[in-house]
């Protein structure tokens, strides 16, 4: 499917998204979106909910649950292989106003992840350099600017950057985690007993945080119009999940085994893990890896979220300026807007130190959208049984029904818990985001659509009528 868009000059010149992405880049985008610097903090935070070195069990459990989400998103994306897939299948499954409110609330996940990641990267680099916090702000701004610039040069350039950054981060992190474990010269503690001295509710919260480790892997579906082979989307997401389970399991075991409590609750536990593996050189190595996670997270986030915004604007649910493409077929207004919004939120995080709240908010929103996807699969099986499904979720009533319930519970748990303590702030943040989204849908969107209809009508009146081919000359 080829998507036409408004020209860069706004005059209606036809510019289209280009099919330039292969399976390798689909995997790196899906994995890179999930494997942010926040991954290290979420992994360290997960450790406190389980006994000894058994956090990998919570990660593996979350990975199995993510397989249910993968099946749901694969079926839905196969039905609607466009940049607006999320928008379309939700629209067909429920009231459009509810669908748009959920969609815009979910969109904030990308901005929150990018912003929190920017803060963590800036903090880690300023710590290694021994500089004050204002240096972190400069680092954040520079990295976000680099991601915006690479995206504006086209999806092929952005995809190449994504490949290099993601695979380097995964390889180095794996080596560091394994080396730290080997150099500890100690046996693992309770590797198979996550409930030893813990309550079952603690394990549930660990799984909820584990779901966040896979957060945003499904956002690669918004690149459906730029993938050379549509089947690469569901195949790439599956490979990404496998990579994330392996690497994140290693990280949690290594962190629980070699780091103390103070190091685990810091905003850069990965630096201490690097030092445990290779001393001072490992500290610098993981600082470089942290910077690289920023590249793949920012870059991947802008690739996917900008295409979703573009497609939503293309259908008339956002201002038409957001559907403009530059001469490299990039929706440049959304890319720049995402960069600016991420910078502002990251500076707020740096000023308030609220990254742990964003982890909880992200986990809750991610579990929520997984539950919504499961609901959409069930709804569309009855509403649109005749639509072709290149990928079909097996036993949909069982698996999608299971996913709806489990992810709903995990979303509720994550929304009221921060760092192993009951806290309503994440729920308040989510409620505020949903409230603003609903306000836009109910009060602003009707005016946006009316203005767009008037603009199209006026443009149609200005065009001279086309003469029939058989009309006399």
N, C-alpha and C positions, 0 to 999 in steps of 0.2 A: 504494500500500500504506500502510495506516495502522497505526501501532505503538501498542499499548496499553502503559501503564507503571504502576508503582506510584504512588499518590498522594503528595503532599508530606507528608501526615501519616502515611504508612506503612500506612494502614488498608486499602489496596487500591482506593481510589477511582480510577476510570478517567480518566487524563489522557493525551492523545496528542500526539505531535509534529505540528506544524502545517506544511502545505505553503504556505510564504510566500515562497520564494526564486525569483527569475527568472534569466534568462540573464546579465544584467548582474552580479548578485551572485555567480553561479557563477564567472564570469570573474575577478572581483575577489578572491574567496576563493582560487581556484586560483593566481592570480598572486601574491597577497599572501602566501600561505604560503611560496612560493619566494623572493619578493623581500624577504628580511630584511636587516638591517644587515650580516649575515654575507655577503650577496651582494657587497658592496663589497670585503670582505677576500678572499673566494674569487677574485674577479676580479683583484685585485692580486697574489695568490699565483700565479695561473695564468700571469701575464705572464712570470715568471722562467723558465718551462720552454720558451719559444719565442723565436725571433729577432725583434728589432725590434718592429714594430707589427702582427705577424701573429697575435696571440692570438685574434682574431675567428674564425680558421679552426678552432681547437680548439673554440670556443663553438658554431660552426655544425655541426661534426661531432657534438658532444654533443647538439645539438638534433635532428639527424637520427636519432640513436640513441634519443632520448627519444620520437620518433614511434613507434618500435616498442613502447616501453613504453605509450604512449598507446593504441595499438591493442589491446594485451593487456588493459589495465585497462578499456577501453571495452566489450570483449566480455564480460569477467567481471562488470562492474557491470550490464550489460544482463541477464545471466542471473540475478543476485541483486541487485535494486535496493533494498537495505536498508542501514541504518546498519551492519549487521554483515557487509557483503558480503565484505570481506577475510577475515573469520573463516570464512564459509560456503564460499567456493570453495577455500580452503586445506584445510578439513576434508574436502571431497569429493575432494580430489586426492591426499591422503597420509594417513599415520597421524595420528590426532587429537592425540596427545601431541606429535608433532613439529610439527604445524601450530600448536598453541597456543604452544609454545616460540618458534617463529619470530615469531609474531604479537606476543607480549609484548616480545620483543627489539626488533622494529621500532617498537613504540609509543614506545620510548625516544627515537627520532629526533626526535619533536615536542618532548619535554621538553628535549633537548640543544640543538636549534635555538633554542627560546625562551630558554633560559638563557644561551647564548652571545650571542644577540642582545641580551639585557638588559644583559649586561656591556659589550658594545660601545657601546650607546646611552649607558649611564651614563658610560663613559670619555670618549666624544666630547663630551658636554655638560659634564662637569667640566673638560675641556681648554679648551673655548671660554670657560667662565666663569672659568678660572684658579683653580679650587678644588681642594682635596685629594681623595683617592680616597674618603673616607667620604661625600662628597656624592654620588658615583656610586651608592652603596648606597641612599641616600634616593630618588634619581631612579628607580632600578630598582624599588624597592618601590611608589612612587607609580604608575608606568606599569602594573605588573602588577595593582595594585588597580583601576585604571581599566578594564583589560580584563576583569577578573572581574566588575566591577559592570555593564558594558555587556552582557555575556553573560547575566547573571542576569535582565536585564530582558526577555529574549526574543530569538528569532532574527531578528525583523524589525528591531529596534533595532540588534542586533549587525551585521546585514547592511548597514544604512544606513551605519554607521560604517566598515565594511569598504570600501564603494564609494568614499566620499570619500577615505579615507586612501590606498588603493591607487592610484587614478587620479591623485591629486595627486603622489604619490611618483614614478610613472613619468614624468609630464609634466615635472616640475622636473629630474629626473635627466637626461633626454634633452636639455633645454635647456642644462644646465650642461656636459655632455660635449661637445656640439657647439660651444658657445662657447669652451671651453678649447682645442679643436682649432683653431678659426679664429684665435684670438688668439695661438697659438704662432708663427704665421708661418713654419713650417718644414714641409718635405715629409715624408711618411710614410717610415719606414725599414723596408725589407724587408716590405712589407705582404702579399706573396704567397709568402714563403719562410720558413716556420716552422722548418725544419730547418737553416737557415744557421748553422753553428757549433754545432749541437746534435745530440744523439744521438736516433734514432727513439724510444728509450724515454722520452725527455723529453716528446715529443709525446703518447705514450700516457698519461703521468701528467697532462699538461695536459687531455686529454680526460676523464680520470677526475675531475679537479676541475671540469671543465665540466659533467659530469653533476650534480654537487652544486649548480650554479647553478639547476637545475630541481627541486631536492630538495623533496619534499612537495607538488608540484603535483597529484598524484593523490589526496591526502587529501580532496579535495572530494567524492569518491565516498561518503564516510560521511554526507554530507548528502542522500543519495538520497531519504529519506523526507520531506524538507522542501522539495523542489524541485517547483514546480508542473507542469513537463513533464519527465518522465524523460530525454528525448533531450537536454535542455539540459546534462546532465552531460558527455557526450562532446564535444558542440559547444563548451562552455565551456572544457574542458581544451585543446582544439586551439587556440582563440584565445589562451589563456594562454601556451601554448608559443611561438606566433608573437611575442607581445609580449615575452616573456623573451629570445628569440633576438636581436631587434632592439636592445633596451635594453642587454642584457649585452654584445653585440658593441661597441656604442658606448662603454661604460664601459671595457672592456679596451683598446681602441685609444687612448682619451683618456688613460688612466692610464699606459700604456707610453710615450706620446708626451711627456707634460708632467711626470711625476713622477720623482724620482730614487730610488735604491735605498732610502735611509733612509725616505723617505715611503711607498714601496710596502710595506715590512715593518712599518709602524706599525699600531696597532689602530684607526686612523681615517683611512685614505687618502682617503676621500671628502671630508674637510674640506680637505685640500690641493688636491684637484681643484676644489672650489668656490672656493678662493682663487685658483687659476690662472685661473678663468673670470671672477670678478667682484671679486677683491681681498678686503678684509676683509668686505664685505657678503656675498660668496659663502661665506665661512667660516660666518657666522651662518645663511645660507640652508640650507646642507647640514647644519648642526646641527639645524635645524628638520625637514628631510627625514628625517634619521636618527631623530629622535623619532617621526615619523609612521610609519616602517617598523616601529617597535616596536608601534604601535597595530595595524597590519594583521597583523603576524606573531603577536602575542599573541592578538589577537581571533580571527583565522582559525584559529590552532592550538587555541584553546579550543573554538571552534565544532565543529571536526571531531573532535578527539581525545576530547572529552567524549561525543559521540554514539557513537563506537566503544566507549568504555568502558561507556556505558549499554546498548548493544545486547548486548555480551558478558556483562554482568551479568544482563540480561534472560533470556539463555539458560541461566544458572546456572553460568557459568565464572568469575565474579567474585562477591564478596559482594553480596547483594541490596540493601544500602543504596546501592550505586552505580547502581541502576536507578530511584531515586526522582526524580520530576519535581516542580518547584514549580508554582504556579498559573499560570505563564507558559509551561508546557510545556518547561522547561529542566532537564536533569539536573544539578541544582545541586551535588550532592556531588562528582562528577568535576570540575566547573569549579573549585570551591574547592580540591580536592586538586591539580589541575594547577598552579594559581597558586602554591600553597605549595611544591610540589616544584620548580617553575621558579625561585622566589626562592632556595631553598636552594642549588641547583646553580649559579645565577648568582653567588652570593656566594663559592662555592668557586672558581669560575673567576676572579673578581676577586682572590681571595687568592693563587692559584697562577699566574695569567697563562697558563692552558693553553688559550686559545681556539683556537690552531692545531691542537691535538690533536683538539678537538671538530669542527673542519672536516673533518679526515681521517676521524674516526669516522662523521660524518654522510654523507660521500661513500661510504664503504664500505657502510654500512647501506642507503643508497638504491640503490646498484647491486645489492646483494644482493636487495632486494625486487623490483627489476625482473626479475632472473633468476628469482626464484620465480614471479612473475606469468606469465612466458613458459612456465615448466614447467607451471603450472596450466592454461593454455590448451591445451597439447599433451595433458595428461592427461585433461581433461574432454571434449575432442573424441572420445576413445575411450570414456571411462567414461559420459558422459551425452550421447550423440549426439542423443537425442530432445528435449532441453530447448530451448525457444525462445530464440533469440539475436537480439534486436532489432538488435544491431550485431555484425557478423562480421569478424574479422581475415582479410584476404585472404592466400592462400598461407601458412597457419599453420605447416606443417612447415618451410618455408624461413625465414619471418620470426621465428616464435617460437623455432625452433631456433637461429637466428643470435643472437637476443637472449639466450637462455640462456647461450650460450658467451661472447659479448662482455661482457655485464654481469657474468658470473662472474669473468672475467679482470680487469675494472676494479675489482670489489670487492676482489679479492686485492691488486691494486697499491695501491689507496688505503689498505688496512688496515696497510701496512708503510711508509708514507711520510708525513713531516711536513716541510713547508717545503723540499721538494727534497732531503731527507736520509732515508736508511733509518732507520726507527724502529719498534720493535715495540709501543710504547705503545698506539696505536689498536687493534691486534689484541688486546692484553691487556684493554683496556676492553670491547671487543665480547665477548670470551670471558667476562669477568666478568658482563656483562649477560645473556648466553645461559645461563650457569650458574645465575644467580639465577632466571631464567625457568623453566628446567628443574626447579629445586628446588621452585618453586611448583606447577608442573604435576604433578610426581610425588608430592610429600609433602603439600602443603596443599590442592590442589584437590579430592582425594577427600573430605576432611573438609568442605569448603565445600558440595559437592554433596550429601553425606549429610545435613548440617544443613538444607539447603533442602528436600530430599525429606521429612524429618521434619516440618518446619514446614508444608509443604503438606498432608501427611497429617493433622496435628493440626487444621488449619483445616477440612479436609473433614469430620472427625468431629464438629466443633462445629456444622456446618450441619445443620438439620433436613432430612430427605428431601423432595424436591419431590413434591407430589401430582399424579398424572396428570390431564390435562384432563377425561377422561371418568369420573373416579372419582365415586361418589355423595357428596353433601355431607351 
